[in-house]
Amino acid sequence: MLSRLLLAAVIACVYANSLGIGFHFDDWHVLEQNPHIRSVAEIPRFFVDPDTTSVLRENKDLRPVLMTTFALNYAVSGAAPWSYHLLTLLLHWIVALLVLRIVRDHLWLGDDGPIVGITAALVVAVHPLNTEPVDYISARSAVLAAAFFLGAFDAAVRRRSALAVLLATLAMLTKAVAVTLPLLVLAHAYVGRTARREARDLPWRLVAALSAVSAAGLVYRWAFLPPWVVETARQPGVTPWTYFITEWSAYLFYLRLFLWPDALTVDRVDFPYAHSILAPQAWGSLFVLLVLGVLAWRARTRRPMVTFAALWFVLALAPESTFFPLAEPVNEHRPYLAMLGLGALAGAGLVGLGRHVAATLRIAPARAVAAVLCLVATGLGAATYARNETWRDDYALWRDAIAKTPRNPRAWLNAGHAAMAAGRLDEARTLLLTAHDLGPCYAYVQMNLSALAARTGDAAASLAWADAAVACNPTLALAHDYRAAALERLGRLDDALAEYARTTTLDAEHAGAWFARGRLLEARAAWADAAEAFDRARRADPTLVEAAMRSALLHHYRLADPAGAVDRYRAALGILPAHYGAHYQLAVALLALDRVEEARAAWRSFEPLARAAGDTTSLAAAPAVLRAAVSRGA
């Protein structure tokens, strides 16, 4: 109990300034603009529909358990980020407890298990390398997957098979990195037997069950994810081989950040790729990894913890750091699961250092170990607290990224976007133009420059930048949406309508483009097509009440379809129960259908809203049959 309270107190202290951190980077399309997390009724769709994970076509995925937690957060605090951070901190505490449990009980440390376990857990709890997965809300996937993964591993080692399979399933439904769990369970059993610390048979049946879970998880993703997701996940021209030999240096980069975390940054898209195994980056990194691997393997008899910790580090990172190319070669949230291995090694090293200090100074070993641990935890905790401060402000976060990765066009782009959001338009232009110099054909830069030109009233420049974005990435739906908006601002409505159509062809779930199509079609009296566009917008974004109302009004007054209007008015009220116009129009449409009792009931709902708004005109102009419903006090 004392250890749990200690870890909770330490995490509360070092992350005390994190609850006010806002949304950053990918949060806009995963959380802020994602309508599907705004209702817990959408939770079943998370398990079968990749479109629910993001409003961007290029970022679709299947992470239903993660998305469920986001929906629950939205139910608690809406768009306020405090509940999101609170849940992530709770998960981080659970991860630290599981690190303590696993290191203490399963890494063959004997009497040293408790002290090494709590030391490892404290390192994981306060290390600044973990600020990205803890502070960056979208990166909760790493923390949640680690909590399930570590719990499944602990249960498997204890031979609690049913619990291990359940937690492994939840881990796979959170993030596919959990695929290596059976390998780590088998590695633990093998290292334990090799070290002659365990006499039990290898858990083949349990490993087979966990392997089935991993395989089923991959098949599940293959069945529901569209095939183009794999291509959009990688940088153009980066082959699996190029990515693989690059990741040798990525492993060493993560080790470097763990040992000396002075270069933490939100984005490292500029991390260099190794395009040949003859490049020093490739063969030099491989040589260092092989040396470390040999040393760790040779320790398996006397210090099996070292061997297993090294295996954990390698295998936990393997799904994202071997053959499957991702959009960036490194990301600071990726080592989170691997931190158990690094934390265990650090814990043993710090305990050993404390004992060496005790022998040198001739003081009690417990006091020396406590002093070393306190000193290291305080230093790491202070660095974490300072890093949280950087995360608290989007502009500061990206200025920090520019300072640390000055050749990174995405850092300059996001700094420019943050400056534009803060109203610093001249500074935003300078930052975005620098991003353009570094990445001349980077569509998101041109799109932001188009938006900036629109804000400054230069519609022609806005279109020119949007044209450049489309030319750079003609399959990017968002670029076409920006171009359509620029054309609309110039009054070229036919061209804008065609461009919105291209947007929805590329991304059928682009609610904004469907809604814009509806507006333009309605303006040219194409009533049926406009109503269909508004309906498509609402299907893409079930919270879009205005789309429901505009379609309802078209069905009611332009298409002579009051029954269709009733359905859409009710859909609008399902989104916004206090919608004034929907209550009024629903009563009128029901009356047109001669559904008198339903019309009276709808009018009774409208009447108090009208009185509260002082709308005596609508009340006086109502048909007598509706006024009678109110006068009877029904």
N, C-alpha and C positions, 0 to 999 in steps of 0.2 A: 504493500500500500504506500509506503514512504517513497519508493521509487516512482510510482505512478504520479503522486503529488508533486515530486521534484520535477519530473519531466513536464507536467502540466504548467507548473509555475515558471519554469525556464522558457517554455514556448510562449506563454502569455507575456512575459517580459520582453523577449527579443522581437516579438511580432505585435507589441502593443500599439504601434503606429501604423498597422497594416489595414485595419478595418475601414479606413477612409479611402483606400486606394480605389480608383475608378476602373472603368473598362479600358482596355488597351488592345491595339493590334487586331488580331482575328476576332476579338470579342464583338466587334460591330456586326459581323455577319453570322456569328454563332449564337450570340445572345441579344444584343441590342435591337437588331432588325429581324430577328427570327420569331415569327408569330407563333410557332409551334410550341415554344416553351411557356406560352402565356396561359395555357390551360392544361390542367392535369388530365382532361379528357383525351388529350393527344398522346398520352403515354403509350397506349397499344401500338400506335403508328410508328413510334421510335424503333420498334423491333422489326419492321418490315419495309420502311420507307426511308431511303437515304436522303430524300429531299427535306426531311425534318431536321437534319443536323446543321444546315447552313442555307442562307439565301443565295450563296454563290454556287453556280454549277460546278466550278472547278474544285470545290472543297467538300463535296459530298462524301459521307462516310456512314458507317453503321456502328454506333456506340450507344446502344439503347439505355444501358444502366446509367451512364454518364448523363445523357440527356434527361433522364428521369430526375436525377438530382437537381438539374437546372430548373426543371419545371416546378419542383417542390420549392426551390428557392424563390422563384418568381411568385408562387402562391403566398409566400411569407412576406417578402419585402418588395415585390414588383421590380422596378428598375433600380432600386437602391441597392448598392453592392454589399452592404454590411453582412447580410445573411449568407451570401455566397462565400465571403471570406471566413465567416465564423464556421461554416461547415467544413471548409478546406482545412482550417486550423485544427478542428476536431479530428479529421482524417490524418493529418500530419502527426498528431499526438498518438493516435492508434498505431501508425507506422513505427514511431519511436518505441512504443511499448513492445511491438512485435520484434523489432530489432533486438531489444533487451532480452526478450524471451528466447529467441533463436540463438543468439550468441551465448547466452548463459547456459542454455540447456542442451544445445545440439552440436556445439563445435569442439567437443572433447577437451575442454579447458579445466576440468576437475575443480579444485578449490578456487581457481582463479576465475571461474565462470561468472560469479556475481559482479566482481569489480570490473572485469573486462566488458561484461554485458552492459552495465550502466554507463561506462565510459563510451562505448560504441554508440549507445542510444543518445547520449548527450551530444556527441559529435554530429550525428545525423539531425538531431533536433535543432541545433543552432548554426549549422554550417551555412555560410552565405551562398554556396553553390545551389542550395535548395530554395533560394528566394524566388526564382522564376516559377517553379511549379506551385509554390505556395501563394505568391502574390498575383500571378497572372491567372485570371479566372479560367480561361479556356484550357490552360495547362493542368487543370485539376485532373484531367484524364490520367496523368502520370501518378498522382497521389492516390486516387481512388483505385486504379489498377494495382498499385503496389500494396495497398491495404489488403485487397482480396488475395493477391499473389502470395504475400508473406503469410497470411492466415492459412491459405491452402498448403503452403510448404510446411508450416508448423504442424498442421493436422496430419499431413502425410507422414512426416517423420515419426509422429506419435502413433501412426497406424490407425488413425481415425478416418477410415476411407470415405465414408459417406459425406462427412463434413468437408474433406479435402476436395472431393469431386464437385460439391455444391459451390464452394468458394472459387475453385478453378473455373467453373462455368461463368460465375459472375465476373471474374477477372477477364475472361475472353469476351464477354459482352460489354466490357468497358473499353478495352484496348487490346489489340492483337499481339502486343508484346508478351502477353501471358503464354504464348505458344511454347516457350522454352521451359515451362514448369516441370514437365516430366523428366527432361534431361537433368535438371538440377536435383530432383529427388533421387534419380539414379546415381548421379555423381556423388551425392552425399553418402548414399549407402556404400558405394564402391570405395570412396576415400576412407570411410569408417572401417571397413573390413581390411583394407590395405594397411591401415595404421594399427591393425589388431586391437582396435578399441571397441569394436562391435562384432558379435558372433552370429547375429541373426542373418537369415538368408536375405538375398536381395529381393526387394518388394516387386517382383515382376508383375503380379496381378494388378497392384495399385498403379504401377507405372503404365501398364496397358490401359487401364481405365482413364488415367489422366491424359495419355496420348490420344485416346478416342475423343476426349473433350476438346483437345487442341485441334485435332483433325476436323471434328464437327464444326468447330468455330471457323476454321478456314473455309470449309465447304459452304457454311451459312453466308459468309461474306461474299464468296464467289457467286452464290445463287441470287443475292439481292443487290449487290453493287453493280452498276453499269460498267461495261468493259473499259470505257474511256477514263475511269477514275485512276487506273494504274498509270496511264500516260500523263495525266495532269499532275500526278504526284511527283514527277521528276523534272529536273531541268532539261531543256532541249539539248540533245547531243551527249548526255551523260549516260553511258552504258552501264549495265550491272558490273562489268569488270572495272571500269573507271571508278565507280563508286566504291567498290570493294577495296581496291588498293589505296584509295583516299582515306578510307575509314581506319587504316592502320595508324595514320597520324592523328585521326580524331580520337582514338583511344588514349593516345599519349596526351592530347590536348585536355581531355577530361581529367587525367591524372594530374596534370599541371595545375588546373583550376582547383582541384581538391587540395593540393599541397600549398598553393599560393594563389588565393582567389582575388587577385587584383585586376583581372581583365574581364570581369563579368559584364556582359552587355546583352540587351534584349534580342539582338539579331546579328548573326554572323554569316550572312549570305555570301560575303566576300572570302570566306575560307577557301584557300586554293585547292583545286583538284589536281591529283596526280594522274597524268595521262599516260604514263609509262612506268613499268616496274623498275626501269633503269634510273628513274628520277630519284635523287637523294631523299626527297620527301617519302617516297614509297619504300625503297630498300632500306634506308636508314631507320625508318619507323619499324619496319618488320624485324630488323636485326635487334633493336631494343626490346621489342615485344617478345621475341624468341628467348633472349637472355633472361628476361624477367620470368617468362614461362618455365624455363628450365630450372631456375632457382626455386620457384614455387613448387614445382613437381618434386624436386629432390627433398623438399621439406616434409613430404607426405607421411613419413614414418615418425619422425620426432615431433613435428609441428603440423599435424594435419589441418589445423585451422587455417594456416597460411595457404595451403594448397586449395582448400575449398573456397576460401575468400577470393582467391585469384580466379578460380573457375566461375564463381558467382559474378564477378565483375565482367568477365568476358561474355558469359552466356546471357546475362540479363540485358546487356547492350546489343547482343547479336541481331535480334529482329530488325533493329533500326540502323545497325552499323556493320552490315556485311553486304549481301548481294541485292537487297531490295532498295533501289534508288529512291530517296525522298527528295523533297524540294530543296532542302538545305543539307549540306554534309554534316553540320554540327548544330545542336540546339542545347541550351543549358538545362532544359527539363528532362532530357533523355537519360542522364545518369542517375535519376532519382531512385529507380529500382535497384540499380547497381550499387547504391550507397551502402547497402548492408555489407557487401564485401569490403569496401573501402573503410567503412566505419569499424568493422571488426579488426582490420589490420591496424587502424589508427588507435583503437582501444588497447590492443595488446602492446603497441609501441609506446603509448603514453604511460601505461602501467609499468612497463619495463624501465622507461626513463625515470619515473618517480622512484622506483626502487634503486636505480643507480645513484640518483641524487641522495637518497637516504644513506646508502653505503658510503658515499663520498663525504657527506656532512655529518655522518654518524647520528642521524635522527631517526625517529620511528618511521618505518616504511609507510604506514597508513597516512601519516601527516604529510609526508613528501608526495605521495601519490595524489592526495587531495589537493595539495598546493599546485602541482603541475596541472591537474585537471581543471581547477578553478581558473588558473591563469589562461589556459588555452580556451576554455569555454567562454571566458569573459572577452577575450580578443575576438573570437569568432562571432560571439553574440553582438558585440559592438559593430562589427563589420556588417552583420545582417541587418541590424537596426538602421545603419546608415544607408544600406542598399534599399531598404523599404522606403526611405525618404525619397530616393530617386524615383521609385515606382509610383509615388503618390501624385506625380504631375506628368502628364503625357509629354508635354514639351520638354521638360527636364530629362525625361527618360530617353528621348530621341536625340537630344543634344549630347547626352552622355554617350550614346551609340556612335554619333558622328566623331566625337573626340577619340574613341577607342578603335573605330573602324572607318577611317576617313575615305577609303576607297569603296565603301558600301553604298551603292545608289539607293537601296531601299531605306537605309537609315536617313539619308538626306530627304527622300520622298516623305517619309513619315514625320520628320521634323517640320517639313514645309506644311504638311497637312495639319499638324498640331498648331503651328503658327497661324495658319489661316483660320482655324477654329477659334483661336484666341483674338482674332481681329487684327493681327499683325500682318497686313497684306503685303507691304513692301518687303518685309523680311521673308514672308512665305515665298514670294517670287524669287528672291535670291537663292533660297534653299532648293526650291524646285528646279530652277535652272541649273544649279550645280548637279542635282540628281540627273538631269537630262544630259549634261556633259559626260557624266560617268556611265550612263546607260542610255545612249541615243535612241534606242528602239525599245523602250520600256513603257508599255501602254498605260500603266497606272500613273506614271509621271505625267504623260500627256493629258490623261483624264483630269488630273488635279489642276494642271495648268489651264485646261478648258474651264473648269469650275471657277478658278481664280479670275480668269478673264471675264466670265459672266458676272461675277460679283463686282467687278470694277466697271461694268457697263460696256465692255468691248465685245459685242456679239460676234463680229467677224473673226476676231482672234480666237474666241471660244470655239467656233466651228473649225478653224484651221487646226487647232490643237486636237480636237476630237477626230478630225480627218486623219491626223497623224497616228492617233491611238488605234483607229481601225486598220490603218495600213500596216502597223506593226504587228497587230494581233487580230486578224480578221475573224477568228472563231471565238473571240471573247465577247459574250453577250453584253457585258457591262459597257464596253467601248461603244457598241452600237447604240445603247441607251443614252450615253452622253452625247453622241452625235445627233440623235433624234431630238434631244432637248435643245441642243444648239440650233438646229434647223427650225424648231418651233419658235425660238426666241427671235429668229430673223423673219418670221412670218411665212416661211416656206412649208406650209402645212401638209401639202401632198407628199413632199419629200420626207417630212417628219413622220407622217403616218406609215410610209413604206419602211422607214428605218426602225420604228417601233415594231413593225411586223417582223423584220429580220431579227430583232432582239428576242422576241417570243419564239421564233423558229429555233434559234440557238438554245434558248433556255425557256422551256414551256412553263416554268414555275416563277417567272419574273413578274411579280404582282404589279410593280410600278409601271412596267411597259404595257401590260394589259390594261391597266386603268387609264393610262395616257391614250392608248388606242381608243378606248371607250369614249373619252372626252372628245377626241377629234372626230370620231365617227358620229357622235351625237350632234356635233356642230354642223356636220354636213347632212343631217337628217337621215342618216342610215340607221334607223331606230333598232331594227332587229340585230344588226351586226354590233351596234354599240352595246345593247343589252347583253349579248353573248360575251363581249369583251369584259364588261363589268363582272359578269358571272365568273369568268375565268380568273379575274383578279381576286375575287373573293375565295375561290377554291385554292388559289396559291397562297393567299393570306386570309385565313378564316376570321381574323380580327378586323378586317377592313370594312367597317360599318358603312362608310360612304359608298363603297361599291355596291353593297346590298341595296341601299336606298336609291341610288341612281338607276339601277336595273329595275327595281320595283316601280319607280315612277314611270319609266319607259313602258313597262308592261301595262301599267294602269291607264295611262293617259295617251300613249302613242300606239300601242299594239292591241288595244282593246282586249286585254287579257287580265281582268281583275283577279282571277284565281291565281295566276302566276305572280301577280303583285302581292297578294296576301301571303304567299309562301316567303317572298323576299322581305316583306315588312316584318314578318315574324323572325326571319333570320337576323334582321337588323336589331330587333329587340332582344334576341338571344345574345348578341354581342354587347349591346348597350341597353339594358332594361329601361332606363329613364329617357330614352330617345323621344323627344317631344314630337317631331314630325312623324315618326313611325307609328306612334299611338294614334294620332289624328287620322293619318292616311289609311291605317288598317281598318278603323271603324268605317270610313267612307267606302273602301273597297269591299268590305263584307256586306255593307248595305246594298251595294250595286249587284251583289250576287244573291240578294234577297235572303241572306243568312242573318235575319233580324236579331235574334237573341245574341248571337256572337258579336254582331255590330254594337248592340247596346252594352255588352260586357266590355268591349274595347273602348267605347266612349266613356264608360264609368272610370276606366283607368286614365283616360286622357283628361277628364274634367278637373281633377285636383291640380294637375300640372298646369292647365290653362289658367286656373284661378290664381295659382301661386305666381305665374308670370304676368298676371294682369291682362290676359288676352281675352277681353270681353267680346271682341269682334268675332272670333271663331266660335265662341259659345253661343252668341246671338244668331249667327248665320247657320247653325247646325239644323239639319232637318228635324221636324217636330218629333219624329219617332225616336230620335236619339235624345233630344231634350227631355222627352217624357221619361226615359229610363233614369235620368238623374233626378227629376222631380219626384219620382216615386221612392227615391232613396234606396234603390235596389242594391 
